[in-house]
C-alpha cells in the first residue's frame, strides 16, 4: 500500500487500482492536514457496494495546481465525521450519508440533504424505511429562542420566477441571527441516471444538470470522456469550446449585474442588462443553434464549426455588446445611491471563505485567488491566460465588481480567440471507446466557479460511479454565512450576488 | 358648485393616470416602451370582475382593511383644495383631521396585514408603522408653518394662502417646506428610495408585503386607494410648490392637472436615477425631512 496520495493532472485518467486506499484514520488525517494547508475538497463521495463502502476524496491545491485523490474503504455502518473541524466537508458528509446510508458520527448538522431514499436498499443513515420517498424539507431546523426572536420561513414557492428552495431565518427584529437553507426540491437523480453509462442520452443529461451552466458541465464531461478514451481535441475544437464557455459566463454575468441593479431598484442598468444578456445568448445560438449552448459539444471536440462569415458577424456583435454592457454597468459605479446599497452588505470574510471552501466569483470577491482556468488549466486555457480578478471586501459590491471585471476579461478573450482561430478540424475523427477500470477527474471553471466531475469505470468500460460537484454545492453555505448579523431585507440582494443554482445542488 | 363637481371628478378619475405616467416615465429612462398610461384603469376593471379569496384564519378585520383604507383616503381628498379652489369640506382644525385620516388608513392596512398571521405581513406592518412615526412629525411641522403663515387652521385656507408673493417674502422657509413635503410624498406613497413598488421580493417590501393576501375587488380597492393617496399628497405638494393662479376657474383646473402630471414625471425621474436606500437608513432620511420642516417653522417664527 502506498502511503502518499496520488497526484494527477486535470482532465486525466489513471487505473483505479492506483488510488491509495488508506485506513480510516490516515484518510481523515490526510483530508484534515490538507484543508488546514489551504487545500480544497473538490469532491468527496462514496461508492456503495454490497457490504462495504469505498470513499474517495479529490483534494486540490490551487497554488501549485495539484490534484490529489485518496480513498478509504469501510465495512461499518458508521464513519467518523470531521465536519466540526473541517466545515468544507459538512455537506459532502451529509451527501455520502444520504446516498450510501453511511452514518457519520458526531456530525454537527446531520440532516438529509436532498430527501431521497438511499441508493443502497435497506441501508439508511436515518433509519427511514426503504422504498419510501421522504417528504422534502421536513427536518429539524436550527432554532434560536428567546424574547423578540422570530422565525421567518421563505419558500419553497417564491414570488419571483426562480427555482424552489426553503430558507429559515432566525431573526431578532430585522437582524438575522442564523439562516438555514434546505434544498432538494429539484432532485432528479442525475448521478443514478449516469451510472452504467455512457448512454446515448448521457451528454443531454449532463447539459441539464444546471441549465445556465450547460457548457461548463458539458466541457467537464467531454474532458472525462476524452481522458478515458485517450482522444485528443484538435486546437480549433478547443478554441470553440473556450468561446462557448466564455459566452456562457458573459450571458450570466450580464444578466446578474442587471438583476443586482433590479434588486436595489435601479432601473436603467436592470433593463439594459436584461437585453444585453439576450445578445450574448444569441451569440451562443449563432455558434450552435441553442441560446444555452445545448448540443454544442461532443467528446472529441464540438459538433459545429464556425465559418469565416459567422466569425466576422460574432466579432461585430461582440463589439456592440461590449459598448452597451460597459455603458449599462458603469452607471452602477457612478450612482452613489447604488453604491451605498451594495457596499458593506453580505460580508463574507476571507477566513470564512477559506474554511467553507468557497469557489468561483464568490471566493475571489473574498480574496481567494482561485480560478480553475488559471490554476488547473485545461483546453484552450493551457495556451492562453485569462487574468484572475479578485477583491478583498467580500461584500455584495465586491461580488458585483468581480462579475464585471470577469466579463471584461472574457470579452477580451473571446475577441482574441475569434481573431486567431486555428485552422483544421473542430472535432477528433476517432470514436470514443471508454477504457476499463479507470478513474478520471475533470475540473472546469463554470461561470459560478469550479465544476468537478469524477468518473470511475468498471471492468466493462461502463461508469460504475459518476460524481458531479456543481459550484453551488460549495457556495450555498457561503450565502448562509453572508446573512449573519445582516438585515433580513438584504437577503434578496445577497442571494442575487451569489446567484446559486438549486438544480445544480439537487442534481 | 361646478368646482365641487370638478373636484369630485378629478379625485375619482385622475389618480390612476398619475401611476400610469410614473410607469411611462420610468420605462422611457429604461429604454422601453412601457405599459400604457391607462394600464391601472384596465387592472382595476380586471380585478373588480374577479372573485376574492379569503384565508380561513382571517377575521372581519382583514375584510375591513381595504374598505376603511379607501374610505379614509377618499374623505381626506375632500379636505385638500385643488387648483386654487377651496375644498368641498373645510372646518377649523381640519388639518389634524386630515393627518389622522391618513393615519386611520395606515392603521387598518397594518392591522389587516397582522390579521393574516403571516410572518412577511407582520414584518411589513412593523416597518410601515415604524417609518410613519418618523414621517408624521415632518408633516405636522409643515402644517404648523403654513398655519402660522396664513393665521388659519383650515387646509383650504392655509394651502390657497400660498402665493408667489408669499414665496418672495418667505422663500427660504418655503423651499425647506417643499423639500420636506416631497420626501414625505415619496415615503408615504412607498416610492423609491423608500420602497420599491415593482419588487417581487417579499423580504424587502414595506407596503406591498402588507397587501399580499388581498385579491380581486379588495385588492382593486387597495390599488385605487394607493393611487388616490398619491393624488392627495401630490395635490398638497402642488399647492405649495406651484402657487400660481390665473383667476380663471377652468384655466386653474388645467394648470393644476398639468402640474400633477408634471409631479408624476418628477417622481418617475427620481425613481429612475436612484436606487432604494437600505431599510435601516429610511428613518434617517425621514428625520432629515422633519428637521427641514422644523427649520422652516423656526425661520417663520423668528
Interface residues (C-beta under 8 A of the other chain):
Chain A: X150 X151 X152 X153 X154 X159 X160 X174 X261 X263 X264 X265 X266 X267 X268 X270 X271 X272 X275 X335 X337 X338 X340 X341 X345 X487 X488 X489 X490 X491 X492 X493
Chain B: X26 X29 X30 X31 X32 X119 X120 X122 X123 X192 X193 X196 X198 X199 X200 X201 X202 X203 X204 X271 X272 X273 X274 X275 X276 X277 X278 X279 X280 X281
